[in-house]
Amino acid sequence: MTIASTPNALIFPPKSTKLRNTRSTQAFSCRNTLLDHNSKATHLTRDQNYKLQWKKELQTAYPSLEKEKEIEDERFQELVDSRCVDNFRMLVVDSVQEARAGHPGMALGMAEVGYLLYRHVLRYNPRDPGWFDRDRFVLSAGHGCLLQYVSLHLAGFQSVQIEDLKRLCKLGSNTPGHPENVVTDGIEVTTGPLGQGVANAVGLALAEAHLAARFNKPDIKIVDHRTYCIMGDGCAMEGISHEAASLAAHWRLNKLILIYDDNGNTIDGSTSLAFSEDISLRFKALGWNTINIDDTHGSMKSLKNALLEAYKETERPTFIRVKTLIGKLSKKEGTSKAHHGVFDEEDEKQMKQHIKWEDRDRFHVIPMIYREMQAQGDYGEALEKEWHSKLSSYKSKYPAEAAEFEVLLNGGLMSGWENSLPTWSTSDPVDATRGYSEKCLNHLAKALPGLIGGSADLASSNKAYLHDYGDFQPPASPWGRNIRYGVREHAMAGISNGIALHGSGLIPFAATFLVFSDYMKNSIRLSALSQAGVIYVMTHDSIGLGEDGPTHQPVEQLAGLRAIPRLLVFRPADGNETSGAYKVAVANRDVPSLIALSRQKVAANVEGTDADAVAKGGYIVSDNSGRDLPDIILISTGSELCLCESSASVLREEGRKVRVVSLVCWRLFDRQPIKYREHVLPRSVSKRVSVEASYPLGWREYVGQEGVILGVEEFGASGAYLDTFKKYGFTEENITRIARELLSK
């Protein structure tokens, strides 16, 4: 055969030492098309030595080629791509067989798509995974992680070596059972719960559109990349994907490309068991550019053409439905049995025979594939170098914008930002803590160029709006820093994770009522797992919200949220503690925070509160014991702290030594040295009362076995907040009564 030529210290340090995206300052310009890549990158098809290296391999795979005297460049590239996909699939099989665990079905069915993206489409530099203007890729169908792990390995990412593929799902490996951004370089977001990645991708695309509007100039574009996402049938069924897709179309995120793996199967069987809608028509109705591909396994040309069409789209995000066979090559092909699990010996043998792979050991990689994939990495490296030149010009021409841009790329915290937070005195007018939060947010907006966020149709109630900074509303005002999410709590949280993990110094906040955190719980959990520093602003934080009644009164929410590892849950008592909560939340960019705020008014400054002490989670607000130990300790959070202070005053007049403690953030207090915790809550003082208008779960740890917990074990009641508080015992008189009874024992 002949071939023709042609800032601050972290509360929780990161779990790994992987490159953090926020430290990379790279970007490039708009020329992100297959045509541009083919014209600029090295044409391997014109390298005769390279072709000769492929000759034997292609003849082995396609014996009929022996009769062909010459092969044109395009045909040669198609054959190489096809053989690379064969190798791709066998690495998937080998990984699952070696691990005796995993989910091979989706990766086998989408091998052509994964290979095409990493070989011919995505802009990335494997030698600098945090290059700012790289294209972002999200695998929402996270169970198909081998699709990405194999791609990363072949593309030259150091984070996934052959040994890592051999250690799939093993404890401590770089290849966990679902993608984790804090474990493996090249993984943008942590996915697994279906549909989350779709919302994350919308957040990534939003961040790009917002920053491009703020910083790009007619002559220099320093923010210009695309976001790709692969979703599956399960993602399509989950409601979060619909919420997020609706917003993506409304926001005209035309650089977002969503590829739908339509393989017709879920774990329990065919999707026909529970799913019969036309997903393409759904996305078309939402306002997406929709493309359908039915011959995914026959040729990659149709997908290439679809992507070229997506690049030309300037008004809408693009939805590409690709019809695939789950478990392609296996005797389980096209069935739900291919979703997860290993292959029997006969099945593995037949797969190898089908693609002429019989004499290959496990984890064999055709040597030329690495060079084939290197072409895309070299292209990305060239783009990155070109960007540095553009950035230099940008700094000269637009020094003010460049300075702000670099602040963002270095984490978004300007020197002295914490000094912008307001302070309150006892003479300031009373307000709800949601009102103090509003002032904090608007003061921070002036000092933090990356502060951006919004509310789920409750901005006026949450008081979560940045005045004078406009709404993010493409095409009129994509530079706006207020995001209108509508009534879409779950998507709001998932999108916020994408914004936080974009690596551009944007600091997202997401606001709603605390009771609706239940709609967001999975996304909040993923914020903590993926080290996304989202700030959740949750108002109407107890039965004290009053008239809306039990459906809106959070009771068990605080207990559930406090159980999420790493999440910092604050319940400030006044304006100063609210400022303190924001100070900690903003400073820790790898830790999500949730600030629970009242609807009812409280003192601007409960005498004795301390904004700086919030960082310790709990501290002494008042104590008349002098050098002695107190007779009793009243422990509280939020709006109930002032009730404890009033009760303490009465008890002190009766000659009692009373200490009042604010336990504003349990997790921060628990992380303090034993000596400090003993100082605040000495073990020898067993008479303690906790006061919090929510479910009592967890308080026993702080009051001890002899203490009393005043909480709410029902769903609340509809009524004026003072009447509701009185019904459940949250009054100065009742707290005093409980304390007296305890002291008399």
LINUR-V404387 format. One record per pair of residues at least 4 apart in sequence whose C-alpha atoms are under 6 Angstrom apart, sorted by the first residue. I is the first residue (numbers start at 1). J is the second residue. D is the distance in Angstrom with one decimal. If there is no record, write none. Layout:
BEGIN
I:J:D + I:J:D
END
This chain:
BEGIN
1:66:5.2 + 1:68:5.9 + 1:69:5.2 + 2:69:5.0 + 2:70:4.8 + 3:70:4.4 + 3:71:5.0 + 4:70:5.2 + 4:71:5.6 + 4:72:5.8 + 5:46:5.2 + 6:46:4.6 + 6:73:5.3 + 8:587:5.8 + 10:588:5.3 + 21:130:4.7 + 21:503:4.7 + 22:409:5.5 + 22:410:5.7 + 22:411:5.5 + 22:503:4.4 + 22:504:5.7 + 23:410:5.3 + 24:130:5.5 + 24:131:5.6 + 24:132:5.8 + 25:132:5.7 + 25:409:6.0 + 26:131:5.0 + 26:132:4.5 + 26:133:5.8 + 27:132:5.1 + 27:133:3.7 + 27:222:5.6 + 27:387:5.4 + 28:133:5.8 + 28:222:5.5 + 28:387:4.5 + 29:221:5.4 + 29:224:5.5 + 30:224:5.3 + 37:41:5.5 + 41:379:5.8 + 45:73:5.7 + 58:62:5.8 + 59:63:5.0 + 59:65:5.8 + 61:356:5.6 + 71:76:5.9 + 77:81:6.0 + 85:112:6.0 + 89:108:5.6 + 90:94:5.9 + 91:363:5.7 + 94:98:6.0 + 94:362:5.7 + 95:165:5.6 + 95:166:5.6 + 96:100:5.6 + 96:101:5.5 + 96:102:5.5 + 96:342:6.0 + 97:342:5.7 + 99:168:5.8 + 100:342:5.9 + 101:341:5.7 + 102:340:5.9 + 102:341:5.9 + 103:143:6.0 + 103:144:6.0 + 103:339:5.7 + 103:340:4.0 + 104:340:5.9 + 105:326:4.9 + 105:327:4.0 + 105:338:4.8 + 105:339:4.4 + 106:110:6.0 + 106:144:5.3 + 106:326:5.5 + 107:111:5.7 + 107:144:5.3 + 107:146:5.9 + 107:147:4.6 + 108:327:5.1 + 108:328:5.3 + 109:324:5.6 + 109:325:5.1 + 109:326:4.6 + 109:327:5.5 + 109:328:5.0 + 111:115:6.0 + 112:116:6.0 + 115:119:5.8 + 116:120:5.4 + 117:121:4.7 + 117:122:5.6 + 118:122:5.5 + 119:373:5.5 + 119:376:5.8 + 122:135:5.9 + 123:134:5.4 + 123:135:5.3 + 123:380:5.3 + 124:134:5.0 + 124:380:4.9 + 125:129:5.9 + 125:377:5.1 + 125:380:4.8 + 125:381:5.2 + 126:156:5.8 + 126:157:4.8 + 129:186:5.8 + 133:225:5.7 + 135:225:5.2 + 135:226:5.0 + 135:227:5.8 + 136:227:4.7 + 137:227:5.9 + 137:228:4.7 + 137:229:5.7 + 138:229:4.6 + 139:229:5.8 + 139:230:5.1 + 140:191:5.9 + 140:197:3.9 + 140:198:5.9 + 140:230:5.8 + 140:231:5.1 + 141:231:5.2 + 141:232:5.5 + 142:178:5.3 + 142:191:5.2 + 142:192:4.5 + 143:178:5.6 + 145:178:5.7 + 145:179:5.9 + 146:150:5.8 + 148:152:6.0 + 151:155:5.9 + 152:157:5.4 + 153:157:5.6 + 153:160:5.0 + 153:161:5.7 + 154:370:5.9 + 155:373:5.2 + 159:184:5.8 + 159:185:5.6 + 160:164:5.5 + 168:175:5.1 + 169:176:4.5 + 169:177:4.9 + 174:183:5.9 + 174:184:5.6 + 178:192:5.7 + 179:190:5.5 + 179:191:5.8 + 180:190:4.3 + 181:187:4.8 + 181:188:5.4 + 181:189:5.0 + 181:190:5.2 + 190:530:5.7 + 191:197:5.8 + 194:235:4.7 + 195:235:4.1 + 195:238:5.8 + 195:240:5.8 + 195:241:5.0 + 197:201:6.0 + 198:241:5.7 + 199:244:5.1 + 199:491:5.8 + 199:494:5.0 + 199:495:4.9 + 200:494:5.4 + 200:495:4.9 + 200:498:4.1 + 202:495:5.9 + 203:495:4.1 + 203:498:4.2 + 203:499:4.8 + 204:498:4.9 + 204:499:5.4 + 204:502:5.5 + 205:227:5.8 + 205:256:6.0 + 207:499:5.6 + 208:212:5.9 + 210:478:5.2 + 210:479:5.2 + 211:215:6.0 + 212:216:5.2 + 212:223:5.0 + 213:478:5.9 + 213:479:5.2 + 214:479:5.3 + 216:221:4.6 + 216:222:5.9 + 217:221:5.9 + 226:255:4.9 + 227:256:4.9 + 228:257:4.9 + 228:258:5.9 + 229:258:4.8 + 230:258:5.9 + 230:259:4.8 + 230:260:5.9 + 231:235:5.7 + 231:260:5.0 + 232:260:5.7 + 232:261:4.9 + 240:491:5.4 + 241:245:5.9 + 243:491:5.7 + 244:491:5.2 + 246:286:5.6 + 247:251:6.0 + 248:253:5.6 + 249:287:5.3 + 249:288:5.9 + 251:474:5.5 + 252:315:5.6 + 252:316:4.9 + 253:317:5.2 + 254:314:5.6 + 254:315:5.6 + 254:316:4.5 + 254:317:4.0 + 256:317:5.1 + 257:318:4.9 + 258:319:4.9 + 259:320:4.8 + 259:321:5.9 + 260:321:4.7 + 260:322:5.9 + 261:322:5.5 + 262:322:5.9 + 262:323:4.9 + 263:323:6.0 + 263:324:4.9 + 263:325:5.5 + 263:326:5.7 + 264:270:5.8 + 264:271:5.2 + 265:269:5.7 + 265:270:4.4 + 265:271:5.0 + 265:336:5.3 + 266:336:5.9 + 267:336:5.7 + 269:336:5.0 + 271:275:5.3 + 272:276:6.0 + 283:288:5.5 + 284:288:5.0 + 288:316:5.5 + 288:317:5.4 + 288:318:5.7 + 289:316:5.9 + 289:318:4.6 + 290:318:5.8 + 290:319:4.7 + 290:320:5.9 + 291:320:4.7 + 292:320:5.8 + 292:321:4.8 + 293:321:5.9 + 293:322:4.8 + 294:323:4.9 + 310:318:5.9 + 325:334:4.9 + 326:333:5.7 + 326:334:4.9 + 327:333:4.5 + 327:338:5.0 + 328:333:5.1 + 329:351:5.6 + 332:338:5.2 + 343:347:6.0 + 352:356:5.9 + 352:357:4.5 + 352:358:5.2 + 353:357:5.9 + 353:358:5.6 + 370:374:5.9 + 374:378:6.0 + 394:398:5.5 + 395:399:4.8 + 395:402:5.3 + 407:412:5.1 + 408:412:3.9 + 408:504:5.6 + 408:505:4.2 + 409:504:4.9 + 409:505:5.4 + 411:505:4.4 + 412:450:5.8 + 412:505:4.3 + 417:447:5.3 + 420:443:5.8 + 421:440:5.8 + 423:576:5.8 + 424:576:6.0 + 424:604:6.0 + 424:605:5.9 + 425:605:5.5 + 426:605:4.9 + 428:604:6.0 + 430:602:5.7 + 430:603:4.8 + 430:604:5.3 + 431:435:5.9 + 431:601:4.5 + 431:602:5.7 + 432:598:5.6 + 432:599:5.5 + 432:600:5.2 + 432:601:3.8 + 432:602:5.5 + 433:574:5.9 + 433:597:5.2 + 433:598:5.2 + 434:597:5.2 + 434:598:5.8 + 436:575:5.2 + 438:463:5.2 + 438:464:5.8 + 442:466:5.5 + 444:448:5.8 + 445:451:5.8 + 450:505:5.8 + 450:506:4.1 + 450:507:5.3 + 451:506:5.9 + 451:507:4.7 + 452:481:4.8 + 452:507:6.0 + 452:508:5.0 + 453:482:5.3 + 453:483:5.3 + 453:508:5.0 + 453:509:4.6 + 453:510:5.8 + 454:482:5.4 + 454:483:4.5 + 454:484:5.9 + 454:510:5.4 + 455:459:5.2 + 455:510:5.7 + 455:511:4.4 + 455:512:5.8 + 456:485:5.0 + 456:486:5.0 + 456:487:5.0 + 456:488:5.8 + 456:489:5.7 + 456:512:5.8 + 457:486:4.6 + 457:487:5.4 + 458:462:5.7 + 459:463:5.5 + 459:464:5.1 + 459:465:6.0 + 462:539:5.7 + 469:480:5.8 + 469:481:5.7 + 470:480:4.4 + 471:480:4.3 + 471:481:5.8 + 471:482:4.5 + 471:483:6.0 + 472:477:5.7 + 472:478:4.8 + 472:480:4.1 + 472:481:5.7 + 472:482:5.6 + 472:483:5.4 + 473:477:5.0 + 473:478:5.3 + 474:478:4.6 + 490:519:5.5 + 490:520:4.6 + 491:495:5.8 + 493:523:5.6 + 494:523:5.4 + 496:508:5.8 + 497:532:5.9 + 500:532:5.5 + 501:532:6.0 + 508:534:5.4 + 509:534:5.8 + 509:535:4.5 + 509:536:5.6 + 510:536:4.9 + 510:537:5.9 + 511:536:5.8 + 511:537:4.5 + 511:538:5.7 + 512:538:5.3 + 513:538:5.1 + 513:539:4.9 + 513:540:5.6 + 514:538:4.7 + 514:539:5.6 + 514:541:5.5 + 515:552:5.9 + 515:554:4.6 + 517:521:5.9 + 526:530:5.8 + 527:531:5.8 + 527:532:4.8 + 528:566:5.7 + 528:567:5.7 + 528:592:5.8 + 531:590:4.5 + 531:591:5.4 + 532:590:5.4 + 532:592:6.0 + 533:589:4.6 + 533:590:4.9 + 533:591:4.7 + 533:592:4.2 + 534:592:4.8 + 535:592:5.9 + 535:593:5.0 + 535:594:5.9 + 536:594:4.4 + 537:595:5.2 + 538:595:5.9 + 538:596:4.8 + 538:597:6.0 + 539:596:5.7 + 539:597:4.4 + 539:598:5.7 + 540:545:5.4 + 540:598:5.1 + 540:599:4.9 + 541:596:5.6 + 541:597:5.4 + 541:598:5.3 + 542:553:5.7 + 542:554:5.2 + 542:693:5.9 + 543:553:4.9 + 543:716:5.8 + 544:721:4.8 + 545:599:5.6 + 545:721:5.9 + 546:718:5.9 + 546:719:5.2 + 546:720:4.9 + 546:721:4.1 + 547:718:4.8 + 547:719:4.5 + 547:720:5.5 + 548:552:5.9 + 548:718:5.9 + 549:717:4.9 + 549:718:3.7 + 550:715:5.2 + 550:716:4.9 + 550:717:5.3 + 555:694:4.5 + 555:695:5.3 + 556:695:5.1 + 558:562:6.0 + 567:592:5.5 + 567:593:5.7 + 568:593:4.6 + 569:593:5.9 + 569:594:4.8 + 569:665:5.7 + 570:595:4.7 + 570:664:5.4 + 570:665:4.8 + 571:595:6.0 + 571:596:4.9 + 571:637:5.9 + 571:638:5.0 + 571:664:5.2 + 572:577:5.0 + 572:578:5.3 + 572:638:4.7 + 572:664:5.7 + 573:638:3.8 + 573:639:5.1 + 574:603:6.0 + 574:604:5.2 + 574:605:5.6 + 575:604:4.9 + 576:611:5.0 + 577:611:4.8 + 580:611:4.1 + 580:612:5.7 + 580:614:5.4 + 582:586:5.9 + 585:593:5.6 + 608:621:4.7 + 609:621:5.6 + 616:668:5.6 + 616:669:5.4 + 617:663:6.0 + 617:664:5.5 + 617:665:4.3 + 617:666:5.8 + 617:668:4.4 + 617:669:4.1 + 618:662:5.4 + 618:663:4.1 + 618:664:5.8 + 618:669:5.3 + 619:661:5.6 + 619:662:5.7 + 620:661:4.6 + 621:660:5.5 + 621:661:5.4 + 622:659:5.8 + 622:660:5.3 + 623:658:5.7 + 623:659:4.3 + 624:657:5.6 + 625:630:5.3 + 625:657:5.1 + 630:657:4.9 + 630:658:5.3 + 631:657:5.2 + 631:658:6.0 + 632:658:5.3 + 632:687:5.0 + 632:688:5.6 + 633:658:5.9 + 633:659:4.7 + 633:660:5.8 + 633:688:4.7 + 634:660:4.8 + 634:688:5.9 + 634:689:4.9 + 634:690:6.0 + 635:660:5.9 + 635:661:4.8 + 635:662:6.0 + 635:690:4.6 + 636:641:5.2 + 636:662:5.3 + 636:663:6.0 + 636:690:5.6 + 636:691:4.9 + 636:692:5.9 + 637:641:5.5 + 637:662:5.6 + 637:663:5.6 + 637:664:5.4 + 643:732:5.3 + 644:648:6.0 + 647:732:5.2 + 647:736:5.3 + 648:652:6.0 + 651:656:5.5 + 652:656:4.7 + 674:678:6.0 + 677:681:5.9 + 678:682:4.5 + 687:707:5.5 + 688:703:5.3 + 688:707:4.7 + 689:707:5.7 + 689:708:4.8 + 689:709:5.8 + 690:709:4.9 + 690:710:5.9 + 691:710:5.0 + 692:711:5.5 + 693:711:5.3 + 693:712:5.9 + 694:711:5.4 + 694:712:5.0 + 695:711:5.5 + 695:712:4.9 + 695:713:5.5 + 696:711:5.0 + 700:704:5.4 + 703:707:4.7 + 719:724:5.8 + 721:725:6.0 + 725:730:4.9 + 726:730:5.5 + 726:731:6.0 + 729:734:5.8
END
